[in-house]
Amino acid sequence: MLGPGDKLPAFELPDQTGLARSFKDLVGLKGLILFVYPRDMTSGCTTEAREFQERLGQFEDLGFHLAGLSRDPVASHQKFAHKLALAYPLLSDPGTGLIKALGAWGERTMYGKKVEGPQRATFAVGKDGRLKRVYAKVKPAGHAERVLAELRAG
């Protein structure tokens, strides 16, 4: 997995509206919080997406924009974003190029079974495109608040 100081890989991926997005399109005044999640509409991913949405204004007040990333297709992201009234982009990476480049791919346990796929992780990226913080093996509940608290602390 990439770590602090590493450069975010270049990307151009569609969001839930089908619009192609790159880092330059998504970065805020200070940076971007990019969270990788396994799958739309699952309980853990719903919890995580909602918690980020509830704190969206606070992240923006600190100069950070938010974006989610999974391998789900645009149509799935569109339904997920609509259901949760998400006001930030969900990037679709069905080929897993960015997910794998970030190092957020590997074996994990899902519903008691070992599977290979996206691993829940969050990357705090500075305006310069370098990773400031990396959160690996994230637990959904309370994670958005933890990221927010650490950004506030500096």
URQUIUR-V216920 format. One record per backbone hydrogen bond with DSSP energy under -1.0 kcal/mol. CO is the residue of the C=O (numbers start at 1). NH is the residue of the N-H. E is the energy in kcal/mol with one decimal. If there is no record, write none. Layout:
# URQUIUR-V216920
co=CO nh=NH e=E
co=CO nh=NH e=E
This chain:
# URQUIUR-V216920
co=3 nh=6 e=-2.2
co=6 nh=131 e=-3.2
co=13 nh=21 e=-3.0
co=14 nh=92 e=-2.9
co=15 nh=18 e=-1.9
co=19 nh=15 e=-2.0
co=21 nh=13 e=-2.4
co=22 nh=26 e=-1.1
co=23 nh=27 e=-2.1
co=30 nh=127 e=-1.5
co=31 nh=28 e=-2.2
co=31 nh=65 e=-1.9
co=32 nh=125 e=-3.3
co=33 nh=67 e=-1.9
co=34 nh=123 e=-2.8
co=35 nh=69 e=-2.1
co=36 nh=121 e=-1.5
co=39 nh=42 e=-1.1
co=42 nh=46 e=-2.5
co=43 nh=47 e=-2.3
co=44 nh=48 e=-2.4
co=45 nh=49 e=-2.6
co=46 nh=50 e=-2.5
co=47 nh=51 e=-2.4
co=48 nh=52 e=-2.1
co=49 nh=53 e=-2.3
co=50 nh=54 e=-2.8
co=53 nh=56 e=-1.4
co=55 nh=59 e=-2.2
co=56 nh=60 e=-2.5
co=57 nh=61 e=-2.3
co=58 nh=62 e=-1.1
co=59 nh=64 e=-2.5
co=60 nh=63 e=-1.6
co=63 nh=30 e=-3.3
co=63 nh=31 e=-1.6
co=65 nh=33 e=-2.9
co=67 nh=35 e=-2.4
co=68 nh=91 e=-3.5
co=69 nh=37 e=-2.4
co=70 nh=93 e=-2.5
co=73 nh=77 e=-2.2
co=74 nh=78 e=-2.6
co=75 nh=79 e=-1.8
co=76 nh=80 e=-2.5
co=77 nh=81 e=-3.1
co=78 nh=82 e=-2.1
co=79 nh=83 e=-2.7
co=80 nh=84 e=-2.0
co=81 nh=86 e=-2.3
co=89 nh=68 e=-2.5
co=91 nh=70 e=-2.0
co=93 nh=96 e=-1.9
co=96 nh=100 e=-2.6
co=97 nh=101 e=-2.0
co=98 nh=102 e=-2.2
co=99 nh=104 e=-2.3
co=102 nh=2 e=-2.4
co=104 nh=119 e=-2.7
co=106 nh=117 e=-2.7
co=108 nh=115 e=-3.0
co=110 nh=113 e=-1.6
co=113 nh=110 e=-3.2
co=115 nh=108 e=-2.9
co=117 nh=106 e=-2.4
co=120 nh=138 e=-1.6
co=121 nh=36 e=-3.5
co=122 nh=135 e=-3.0
co=123 nh=34 e=-2.7
co=124 nh=132 e=-3.7
co=124 nh=133 e=-1.4
co=125 nh=32 e=-2.4
co=126 nh=129 e=-2.4
co=129 nh=8 e=-3.4
co=130 nh=126 e=-3.1
co=131 nh=5 e=-3.2
co=133 nh=124 e=-2.6
co=135 nh=122 e=-2.4
co=140 nh=143 e=-1.6
co=142 nh=146 e=-1.8
co=143 nh=147 e=-2.5
co=144 nh=148 e=-2.4
co=145 nh=149 e=-2.6
co=146 nh=150 e=-2.3
co=147 nh=151 e=-2.2
co=148 nh=152 e=-2.3
co=149 nh=153 e=-1.9
